[in-house]
Amino acid sequence: MPNAHDPDGRTPDDDAVLDRLAALRTADLPVRGGRTMAYVYDSGLAGLDELAARAQAAFAGVNGLDMTVFPSVVALENDVVGRAAALLGGGPATAGTFTSGGTESCLLAVLTAREYARSTAGVTRPEIVLPVTAHPAFHKAALLFGLTPVTVPVDPLTFRVRAADMEAALTGRTALAVVSAPSYAHGVVDPVAEVAAVAAARGVLCHVDACIGGWYLGHRRLAGDIAPPPAFDLGVPGVTSLSVDLHKYAYTPKGASVLLFRDTELRRHGWFAHASWPGYPVVNPTLQGTRSAGPLAAAWAVLQRVGPGGYTELARRVHRATGRLVEGVGRIEGLRVLGAPEASLVAVASADPGLDPFVVADEMRPRGWYLQPQPAAAGSPANLHLTVTAAVASDERIDELLAELAAAVTRARAHGPAAVDPAMVELAAALDPDTLGPAEVALALEFAGVAADGALPERMAPVLAVLQALPPRLTERLLPEVVSRLYRASGAAGAD
Ligand SMILES: *Cc1c(COP(=O)(O)O)cnc(C)c1O
């Protein structure tokens, strides 16, 4: 534990504790300011964080585990879920659940579908059909809940799945078909209406993962004066559930997502009830037991303060900024945008073998910009992911980003691409991830440039080049080892 005890073992005063926390934060990426273009979402609105923090603190100790004795939780949740349903095509029958985040929403959608397929159609070896671009949360769900994932390739140019390919993958065991609106990696919207129609025709449930873009796309549609997104929500016939994260484009504190269902009858299949133990009777609508109402209260407060008009204005700005960014990237020689981004996420790849996008990211980092590397996979080339949030959504800020990007491209060209030793790759490819022992793992990580304590080098391009060259299953064996080196019970990171 990072501790602020003095050498005599006296406990520190509040300021000393908070100072220590603040000191730990200095090594992190900034969460505000718009230059961290992944992981964080900044509205740029003055006072919003402070309001959210106060609401969160006021409800931190309230426990959503028992909604019968904390009616405030029910009132807040109904209001938040109701707002999401109204925005995203819900009708009088729509039901929903507030969850801790996108992953939990996706997990619950899959669990619900599995139980629904089991009880209504007797499906015992369930499958989930999903584009290769779907979020890993669905693979996690498949693993946790015992479904077989059936991945469907996407169009190599648009990165959208084709409805016919999804249809061909449906079987009598399919519990759920998944589409993204938009996908995280490329920011494109799958053909929701077509896929939902073929799923419905087969009696298969269809989930729309609008975790990242749902709140933004819904409000962009409200704007009226800018290009509306393709139909993607619960209003589309055949769509039976939809996830939308509030801690992304609703700019609420982390720990906030909504999972919508076409009705309560579907929703109940994912709930857990237990009355055959000596303790209190249990009904868990989510995967959690004890559930702090802090994130819910904070989300409610932020939704109140920004309001539909405020979100619509932010969506207008993000839309304009994303358009300017896409256009500007297209003018930088050596860069290209993958697909046709329909939301606020842009994937920037190299158009020139002499230009390594991960070296571009390394060059941007010391200038205060974090662009997220997305290694080549499943037909998608190596690229950089840029999430445009409201804080960076002005002409000046986008032009500043484009200028930095152009300069970074020049430096990256001079630097040259990160190289991998082909002999080592060949050697690594021959390794069997299932039988890899500690010695081989250590060797492989040393080769990749990962230190014994899990520390990564300042320049990530060489590490990413190695990762990208390895078979994904081997990478999946090695990555937890890197993280495992970071988490040690005796770690005492930050303590002195
Ligand atoms: C972020 C995201 C998720 C998972 O959400 P978390 O909040 O990170 O758990 C799922 N799907 C998509 C498309 C996302 O972008």
The ligand as an SDF file (V2000), in Angstrom:
LIG
                    3D

 15 15  0  0  0  0  0  0  0  0999 V2000
  -16.1410    0.6320  -23.8220 C   0  0  0  0  0  0  0  0  0  0  0  0
  -16.8530   -0.4120  -24.5930 C   0  0  0  0  0  0  0  0  0  0  0  0
  -17.3610   -1.5660  -23.9800 C   0  0  0  0  0  0  0  0  0  0  0  0
  -17.0050   -1.9730  -22.5670 C   0  0  0  0  0  0  0  0  0  0  0  0
  -17.2000   -0.9780  -21.6730 O   0  0  0  0  0  0  0  0  0  0  0  0
  -16.3730   -0.7240  -20.3380 P   0  0  0  0  0  0  0  0  0  0  0  0
  -17.1280    0.4270  -19.7980 O   0  0  0  0  0  0  0  0  0  0  0  0
  -14.9690   -0.4090  -20.7150 O   0  0  0  0  0  0  0  0  0  0  0  0
  -16.4750   -1.9190  -19.4770 O   0  0  0  0  0  0  0  0  0  0  0  0
  -18.1380   -2.3980  -24.7490 C   0  0  0  0  0  0  0  0  0  0  0  0
  -18.3620   -2.1500  -26.0420 N   0  0  0  0  0  0  0  0  0  0  0  0
  -17.8490   -1.0720  -26.6720 C   0  0  0  0  0  0  0  0  0  0  0  0
  -18.1340   -0.8520  -28.1270 C   0  0  0  0  0  0  0  0  0  0  0  0
  -17.0660   -0.1700  -25.9700 C   0  0  0  0  0  0  0  0  0  0  0  0
  -16.5220    0.8650  -26.5950 O   0  0  0  0  0  0  0  0  0  0  0  0
  1  2  1  0
  2  3  1  0
  2 14  2  0
  3  4  1  0
  3 10  2  0
  4  5  1  0
  5  6  1  0
  6  7  2  0
  6  8  1  0
  6  9  1  0
 10 11  1  0
 11 12  2  0
 12 13  1  0
 12 14  1  0
 14 15  1  0
M  END
$$$$
